[in-house]
């Protein structure tokens, strides 16, 4: 028997929607195997990983807290990726938002008034956008590959943040700990559910989802971004301006990532610390693809990703398993997603074993397949399997 | 071995695609050493049938008998193993590799192991069949005609028994066509069967011994082309109801509308052609046709006119009084220009996007966008109008552009541009790959647009088409424009010589630069 991958005539919408579910299922199966090899009961481990973190109100609101920065970053990234702008720099943009937002907050530590918080948030969002502007400039001006520049700017942002927290922004009364002073009440995001940490940032994130969906699906600029991403030559022919759209996508994403960063420091953290983000900006890349670059899909994917963070902590606390499991689960999820995405454009076909080109004296039967591409010679990859 | 002396027999081949029976019990017999034609409109099932023979498509039913043996052809590699070669309309060559490397890639590993020997064989074979090739030249430095030779020689370096050519002449000058035909006759004389797929009935008449006509997936007739008139063959292709020829009245246009003056344009692209002193005027209410073999500056001229390339000297292009040179494509549209580009897929249309999205692509000035927001109802009705008026065959407006056949997509793009009621239309190859019936309706739309006072510039490689619809004619060669004459005052021979770089002063202009001329 022979398994063969061949191109579909028309992309499968069904698989496009199913693929994240397939990826999630495969991740669970492999996760179970992993737990078994670690010598723990997989059912108990999966329960601890995926259910226990969210089986009460506290857990659910914490899920929202964790999902907020991921959702903000991933929404922005979806715009970039749709425009074929490979911004890997949400992490750095988030850190810059946190840093400049904190700086602004610390400058205004004694200020009182309702205007303080918006100013701090604005500073953070602007800083994120400015950090994204650098790769935008490099890309549009010098044709620099944005994948490389945005990754490099992540490390620069992290080191600037570490410098600031060990130097100018360190709390003078903080016993030399690398932390800023605590922010004042005027600078903290209001709590949405009493007694929990769920803050206004979650509302920003939901707003961003709705706004981005409207932007992408309903506006002409959103349409131009999709055209640019799918076929730059057509965009050029139609007169859509690639440079402007690239700038727009990067600034928008940077702004949202910056807002995510500043919402962390003015939300659950309440001061600037070195560990503002456990890699939210990177996780958001997975989330953006898991959510099919669609704002609503991204909403669900960000909740799942937040659950992975919480589950990793939970199995560490409850069962003494390594925290690295979070990264492993993230990795498996992305890996399986990319693998099952092949089925959107390709199908698996089982054929009888027959060496190619043999002169088989048989009558042709009506084949089981109804769709065969008439564009390309088939068979991208074929694999022997017994 | 042979079965009643046939090299290949197809018996009752059927192939069903979703919503379309591409081949319906098609039978075909091919003898050794004979040149066959396969005729049919777009969507008649020619390509599917050839892909069945070439192993790229598996039929749902039917038998293939090759030299007396029933067999299945699973892949193009298997087909090549049998001695079946195919030259596709769109070349599959790597531009950065040499001729030798490109040919080696298509061969079995053992056949391509000894590159020096293969290089000698390429030289030998290509010389023998009158289409010399230099094995070590990179493909990007070759003209279109030479690239086609690479595709043909690629088939010939192996023992070839059946050579299939899919519209091979659409990219060639009349002189290159003659060279190709000489080669094909020589191959046939040596016993190779040849299957020639074409829309151009004159060529079929000149070359082929037998013709099979497909219509709607079925064999609708067969004939000896030499004994038929082109009209009678056309009737077989389109059925009786469609008129197959049409004469259009030639007109003399009004005032100059679109003017290009001393347009010089260097090219950044190492494979591009620099434009050199292009001067032309298109008058209100006339069609100006520009002939030329691909790669003589057409792409560059089109890009300059459309705004895909901006011109430093804005005044070099004016319409009617506005300097266009520095305006972006959509700004030129606001001035009343519309543009049918060279490439349908990946320029004129986004392959993965639906028809309505592709309608919006350039139709956005037609009230489809208000205050930055899309107007779904208006977009759908604009798309509906294109589809119904230009008879685009598609399941719905949600079909992706890439799912349409080439001719259908061309109709869609022409429709999209014509329905914007432009004051100036620039069209590249308006009926390229479109069937006769559709070509006539496209021509009629263009003439109607002309008669409304639009100025139309058509750049095409199809001389017959240009003579049919243009009021005035010129040709591009190596980035220079020939003199422009009234269509009624010139001849195919004269335009053919312009295409080869011989302009009216009798000086041959650097004819060695492009093989378009050297093949003559």
Interface residues (C-beta under 8 A of the other chain):
Chain A: X9 X10 X11 X218 X219 X220 X221 X223 X226 X227 X230 X231 X233 X234 X236 X237 X238 X239 X240 X241 X354 X356 X357 X358 X359 X360 X361 X362 X363 X364 X366 X367 X369 X370 X371 X372 X374 X375 X376 X377 X378 X379
Chain B: X15 X16 X17 X18 X22 X47 X48 X51 X54 X55 X56 X57 X58 X59 X60 X61 X62 X63 X64 X69 X70 X71 X72 X74 X75 X76 X77 X78 X81 X82 X306 X307 X308 X328 X329 X330 X331 X332 X333 X339 X341 X343 X346 X347 X348 X349 X350 X351 X352 X353 X357 X360 X361 X362 X364 X369 X372 X373 X374 X400 X402 X403
